[in-house]
Amino acid sequence: MSAGGVPTVVAPAALSLLLQEPRYEVIPARGIEQKTAVLPAGTTVTVTASPSLGLDRTLEASVALAARGLRVVPHFSARMVAGRDHLRRLVDRLEGTDIREVFVVGGDADPPAGDFVDAGDLLEELAAMTHPFTRIGIGGYPEGHPLIPDDKLLAALKRKQPYATHLVTQLCFDAGALARWVGAIRAEGIELPVLVGLPGVVERRKLAEISLKAGVGASLSYLRKHGRQLVTLARSRRYDPTGLAREVAEYAADGSLDIRGAHLFTFNQVEPTLDWVQRSS
């Protein structure tokens, strides 16, 4: 790291360390079992939840993938859970499987299906019941959120921290902004290890669409800040995350940030993302 906090030339070992045991996020759409068949046994796969597919599909795919020897992390979307009894049924469905971790998010369902309006609500309810989970992840927004002020995002992190074991960042194309955000939350007492959300080797059109919808991607400030990246996406068939990952890897080499690894948003383009990881690590 240079004196000004800007990454210098990245040592190959830094990138290899960042990608040593990456997580692959997938959407439980039709055919996902076949798309993930290329992943070695023991690979961590996180399975998203969305109002269009429903939590039942998230759990169905999660159980099927876990039975094939993958380490599976289903997403629990608070706003899709109808109440305590529904949460209990979700947890019970995972009893007897090898699934020992969940990722808790607020979610996009509007209106919410029940009384849980954010991840904190669900985490508190989950803590009050018996469950098999030894690890619980929560999300963070390095570049803010278009609908939630920064002070409320920080307050939410502080509320959720006692119930979580780690934090996964939202998709972010700016390694410097990511590092500054991690440093800022550390100064505010957030001590959870961080897994950095990075795009995989994704079709450029899909990534551009998702980037504009996720986190601050809907804001004009994001468009102004990241216009160059979106233009680059439009000129190539697939996004190559190598440059971004190298910058993040150099920041991750600063042990004070406690960045533990990468969470790869594959948008179900698992095989090209896996190939890239194997070439880069």
N, C-alpha and C positions, 0 to 999 in steps of 0.2 A: 504494500500500500504506500502510495506517495505521501509526502507531508501534507498535501492539500486534501487528502481523503479520496483521491481519484485512483482507481486501480491502475497499477503498472502492468507490465507484461505478465500474463498469467502462466504460472508454472503448470505443466501438464498434470502434475500430481494433485493440484487444487481442484481441477475439473473432475478428475477421476474420483476424488473423495466425495465431491458433491453428488456424483451420480453412482455412488457405490451401491446403494440399495434404494433406488427410486421407487416411488409409488405411481401407479398408473390409474388415473381416474377414467371411468367409463360410464356411458349412459346405458341403462338396461333395456335398450331397444331390441327388436327382433334380430337374432343372429349374433348377439354379443357373446354367447357361449363359444361360437366358432371363431370369432375374431380374437378372443383371448387364449385360444388353444396354443398359440405360439409362445406364450409366457412360460418360463421354467417354473416347476413346482416350488412353492415357497415365496413366490413373488407377491408383493402386496398390491392389491387391486381395491380401489374404492369405487363404490357403486352409487351413483347420484339418485336423488329423488326429485320428481317434478310433478306438478299438478296434472299434466297431460298423461303421464304414465301411471301415477299412483304409487303409494308406498307398498302395496302388495307386490307389484312387479319388482320393486327394489329388493324386497326380501326374497322373492322367488329366485331372482338371478343370483343374489348373494349366496343363498344356500346351495344352489347348483354349482357355482364356481368354487365354493369352499370344499364341496365334496370331491372336486378334482385336484385338491392339494394346493390351491392358492390361498394366501392369507388375505381374507376379505374384510373390508370395512364398509358396511352399509351406512348411507346417510339417513339420519333421522331429521326430517324437516318439521320443525315445531308447528308451523301454521297448517300442516296437513294432518295433524293428530287431533282427533275429536275430543279427547279428554283422557283422564287417568286410566279408565278401563281399556280404552284403545291402546294406550301406551303399554299397559300390562300385556295385552295380547301380542303386540309387536315383540316385546322382550321374550315372552314365552315361546314364540315361534322360533327364536334363535337358541333356546335351550336345547341341549343335546347335539349341537353343532360345534364346529371348531372356531366359531366366530367369537372373538374376545375383545373386539374394539368397534366403536361406532364414532361417526362424525356428526356432530349436532349443529345444525344451522337453523336460522329463522325461517328461511324459505320465502317463496313468492306467492303462495296461495292468498288470494284476496277475494272475499273476506276469509279469515282463518276458519278452519273447520270446527274449532272449539275455543277453549279458554287460553291456549298457548299462543301468544302473539309474537314471541321471540325466543331465541335459543336459551336465554336465561331462565325463562319460565319452565321449559321442558327439562333443563338440567337440574333444577331444584326438585322437580317432581321425580325425576329418575333417581336422584340421590336418596329419596325417601322410601324407595322400594328395593327389594333384593334383585340383583341382576348379575349376569356372568361377565360383565365387561371390566377388564383390567386397564384398558386405555380408552380415553375419550378425547377426541379432537374438537377444536372450535376454530372458527374462521377469523381472519383479520384483513383489513383494507389499507394497504400501504399508501394508496392515493385517495383515500377517503371514499365516501359514498354519496351519490347524487341526492339522496333523500334523507340522509341522517347527518346532522352536524358532527364535526370532529370531537367535540367535548362529550357528546352522547355515545359515540363509538368507543371512546376511552372508558367512560363509565361502564359501558356494557362489558368490555374486556375485564375490568376489575371485578365486576359481579360474577362473571363466568369462570375466572381463573381458579377459584378453589375447587371446582368440579372437574377440571380438565387436566390432561397430562401433556398436551402439546397444542401448538397453534399452526394452522395452515393459512398461508397468505392467498388472497385473491390474485387472479392473473394480473401481472404487472410487467410492462415492457421497459421500465426504467430502473436499472440496477441501483443507481445512486439514490433515487427516491425510496426504494425498498430499504437500503441500508440506513438512510436517515430516519425512516419510520421505525425500524427495529431499535435503533439507538434511542429514539424518543420514548418508545414505550418502556424500554429498560429503565430510563430515568424516572418514569412514573410508577415503577414497581411491578411491571409485568415481567415475570421471570420464566414463563413457559418456553421450552425449546421451540424453535421455529423450523417448519418445513416450508420451503419457498415454492410457491405456485409458478410453474413455468409452462409455456405452450410446448406441446410435442411437435412432431413433424406432421403438420396439419395442412389440409387443403386450404389455400390462402383465402378463398371466398368464405369458407365456413369460419375461419379464425377472425376475419374482418367483421363478420356479422356478430359473432359472439362478443368480440371486443367492444363493440358499440352498445351492447346490451348489458354487459357485466360491470358491476361496480361503477366507477366514474366514467365508464365508456359512453354513457348517455349524455354527458355534459359537454358543452361547447369548449370548456377549458381543456378537456381531454383531447378533443379533435385538434385544437390548436397545438397542443403539446406534442401529440403523437402523429401528426399528419404525415411525416416522413415515413414512419413505419408502415402506415396503412397504404401509402403509395407503393412502397416496396412489396407489400403483400400482393397488390394488384398486378405486379409485373412478373410474378413467379407462380408456378403451379402449387408449390408447397413452401411453407415457411420453414426456414432452417434456424433452429434455436441456438446454434453453436455460439454466435457472438454474444448474445444475451447471457447464456449459461456461463461463459468464460468470465464475464464481468461479475456476475453474482458469485461465482466460485472464489474470486479474489477477495470480495468482501467477506465471504463466509470464512476465509482463512483467519479473520480477526476473531479470535476465540471469545471476546467479550460480547459479541452479538449472539452467540449460542445458536447458530444456524446449523441444523443437524442433517439436512438433506433436501432432496427435491421431490415435489409433488407435481406430476406431469399431467396436464390437461390434454388427453388424447382425442377427445371427441370421436372415440371409437376407431381412430386410425392407429391401432395398436402396433401392427407389424412394422410400419416405417419408423415409428417412435422407438420401438425396441431395437431396430437395426442401428438407429442413430446412437442410442445409449451404448450399445456394444462397441461401436466404432470410437466413441468418445471417452470411454472409461478403461 
